[in-house]
Amino acid sequence: MKTTINKYLGYVLVLLMAVMTLDVLWGVVTRYALGSQADWSEELARFLLIWIGILGAAYAAGQHMHLSIDLLMPKLSTANQRRLFVFINFVIIAFAVCVMVIGGLRLMYITQVLGQLSAAMRIPMYVVYAVLPLSGLLVVYYKINDLMNGELKVEN
C-alpha cells in the first residue's frame, strides 16, 4: 500500500511541477512578448507552489528524506533509540492531526462558509487549502506505517 501511495503521490508532484513550469514560462513569455502578464498565471503559480511544497513535505516524510538533526540518536543505546523513535513519531502524528488535518479542515470550512474566492482565477479558496488535511493524513499514514513496521534506522 505504501509503495502505491508513494508512486501516485510522486506522479502527482511531477505533474504539478510540470504545470507550474509551463505556467511560469507562459507568464514570462507574455510579459516580455506581449508587454503584459495574465494575472491568473501568477496566482496559479503561487497555488501550485503551495501544493508542491506541502505535498512534497508529506512525500519526504514518507521517504525519510525530511530534515533532521541526528545528534542524540547515535549516542543512545538501541532500546533508547527505539523509545526516541516512537516518541518522535507520536509528536509528528500529533502535530499532523492537530495542525494539518483539524486546522486545515477548519480553514477549509471557514473559507467555504465565507465564500472566499481567489482574486484572479475566482476559484474557491477552500480548494487551495484542501492540501493541508490531505497532506496531514498522508503524514499520519506514513508515521503509523513506520511505527507498525519499526522502520528505525539504528546507527551505532
SVG drawing of the C-alpha trace seen along z (x, -y; Angstrom):
<svg xmlns="http://www.w3.org/2000/svg" viewBox="-21 -46 49 50">
<polyline fill="none" stroke="black" stroke-width="0.4" points="0.0,0.0 2.8,-2.4 4.6,-1.8 1.4,-2.5 0.8,-5.8 4.4,-6.8 4.2,-6.1 1.0,-8.0 2.0,-10.9 5.2,-11.1 3.3,-11.3 1.0,-14.0 4.1,-16.0 5.8,-15.7 2.5,-16.7 2.1,-19.7 5.7,-20.7 5.3,-20.4 2.2,-22.5 3.9,-25.1 6.9,-25.2 4.7,-25.7 2.6,-28.4 5.7,-30.4 7.1,-30.0 3.8,-31.3 3.9,-34.2 7.5,-35.2 6.7,-34.9 3.6,-37.0 5.2,-39.6 8.1,-40.2 6.5,-39.4 3.1,-41.0 4.1,-43.5 1.5,-42.3 1.3,-39.1 -2.0,-37.5 -3.0,-37.9 -4.2,-34.3 -0.7,-32.9 1.0,-34.4 -1.8,-33.2 -1.8,-29.7 2.0,-29.5 1.6,-30.6 -1.1,-28.0 0.8,-25.2 3.9,-26.1 1.8,-25.8 0.6,-22.4 4.0,-21.2 5.6,-22.4 3.1,-20.8 2.5,-17.6 6.3,-17.4 6.8,-17.6 4.4,-14.7 6.2,-12.7 9.6,-13.5 8.2,-12.4 7.2,-9.1 10.6,-8.6 12.5,-9.5 14.1,-12.4 12.9,-15.1 15.3,-17.4 16.6,-16.1 19.4,-16.6 20.9,-13.3 23.0,-14.4 21.1,-12.4 20.1,-9.2 23.6,-7.7 24.6,-8.3 21.8,-6.2 21.5,-2.5 19.4,-0.5 16.5,-0.4 16.6,-4.1 16.8,-4.8 13.6,-2.8 11.9,-4.8 13.1,-8.1 11.9,-6.9 8.4,-6.1 8.3,-9.4 9.3,-11.5 6.8,-9.7 4.0,-10.3 4.9,-14.0 4.8,-14.2 1.4,-12.4 0.0,-14.8 1.2,-17.8 -0.1,-16.5 -3.6,-15.7 -4.0,-18.9 -2.4,-21.4 -2.7,-20.0 -5.8,-17.8 -8.0,-19.6 -6.7,-23.0 -6.8,-22.5 -10.4,-21.3 -11.4,-24.3 -9.7,-26.6 -11.5,-24.9 -14.8,-25.2 -14.4,-28.8 -13.4,-29.8 -16.2,-27.8 -18.8,-29.4 -17.5,-32.8 -17.4,-32.1 -13.9,-33.3 -12.7,-33.2 -9.2,-33.8 -8.6,-37.2 -7.7,-36.4 -8.9,-32.9 -12.1,-33.1 -11.7,-29.6 -12.9,-28.8 -10.1,-29.2 -11.1,-26.0 -9.8,-24.1 -6.4,-25.6 -6.4,-24.9 -7.5,-21.3 -3.8,-20.3 -3.4,-20.8 -5.7,-18.0 -4.7,-15.8 -1.0,-16.1 -1.7,-15.7 -3.5,-12.4 -0.6,-11.3 1.9,-12.2 -0.2,-10.3 -0.4,-7.3 3.4,-7.3 4.3,-7.7 1.8,-5.0 3.3,-2.7 6.8,-3.5 5.7,-2.6 4.0,0.6 6.9,1.7 9.6,0.5 11.5,-1.4 14.1,-2.6 17.5,-3.2 19.7,-2.2 23.2,-3.8 25.8,-3.0"/>
</svg>
